[in-house]
Amino acid sequence: MKVSEILQVKGNILYTVTPDTPIMDAVSVMEEKDIGSLVVMEYGELAGILTFREVIRGIHGNKGTLTEAGTVRKFMDDHPITVTPETEVNEVRRMMLEKHSRYLPVMDARTLLGVISFYDVAKAVLEAQSFENKMLKAYIRDWPAQEGEE
C-alpha cells in the first residue's frame, strides 16, 4: 500500500497558515476544525508544519500562555519530514516511529498534496488487514474437498 492510496480514502481537505499568522489564530483553527496539525505555507511553498506538539512546547516555554507569544514562525517545525505519494506505508510507519512524527506532509516534487497522520496510517493498515482476513476466511470456508473426503 502506498501513501497515494491513503490520500484517496482520506480526501483532500487541507488546512494551512502562513508563518506570520498569530499563534493564537492557528490554535483556534486547530481547535475549531479538531485537527492536530496545520501546514505552514509561504510564497506557495511548504515552509513547515505546526502540530499540537509545537503548541504544547510553546505553552511550556511561555509560562503557560500563548496570548502574546507571537506568530507561527516562532513555533513551527521548519524542516518537517515529508513523504511522496509513492512511499510505501511500511516505510511511513518506520519513519513515524523513528522520528516520533505524528503528521507528515505529502509532497510531489514541490507541490503539497496533503498531510497524513499516524491515525490515517493505522486506519489504512487495519482496513487492509480486515479485508485480507475476510478474503482468507472466505477462501478457507470454500476450500475444495479432497478426493475421498465428503
Rosetta blueprint (number, residue, H / E / L):
1 M L
2 K E
3 V H
4 S H
5 E H
6 I H
7 L H
8 Q H
9 V H
10 K H
11 G L
12 N L
13 I L
14 L L
15 Y L
16 T E
17 V E
18 T L
19 P L
20 D L
21 T L
22 P E
23 I H
24 M H
25 D H
26 A H
27 V H
28 S H
29 V H
30 M H
31 E H
32 E H
33 K H
34 D L
35 I L
36 G L
37 S E
38 L E
39 V E
40 V E
41 M E
42 E E
43 Y L
44 G L
45 E E
46 L E
47 A E
48 G E
49 I E
50 L E
51 T E
52 F H
53 R H
54 E H
55 V H
56 I H
57 R H
58 G H
59 I H
60 H H
61 G H
62 N L
63 K L
64 G L
65 T L
66 L L
67 T L
68 E L
69 A L
70 G L
71 T E
72 V H
73 R H
74 K H
75 F L
76 M L
77 D E
78 D L
79 H L
80 P L
81 I L
82 T L
83 V E
84 T L
85 P L
86 E L
87 T L
88 E E
89 V H
90 N H
91 E H
92 V H
93 R H
94 R H
95 M H
96 M H
97 L H
98 E H
99 K H
100 H L
101 S L
102 R L
103 Y E
104 L E
105 P E
106 V E
107 M E
108 D E
109 A L
110 R L
111 T E
112 L E
113 L E
114 G E
115 V E
116 I E
117 S E
118 F H
119 Y H
120 D H
121 V H
122 A H
123 K H
124 A H
125 V H
126 L H
127 E H
128 A H
129 Q H
130 S H
131 F H
132 E H
133 N H
134 K H
135 M H
136 L H
137 K H
138 A H
139 Y H
140 I H
141 R H
142 D L
143 W L
144 P L
145 A L
146 Q L
147 E L
148 G L
149 E L
150 E L
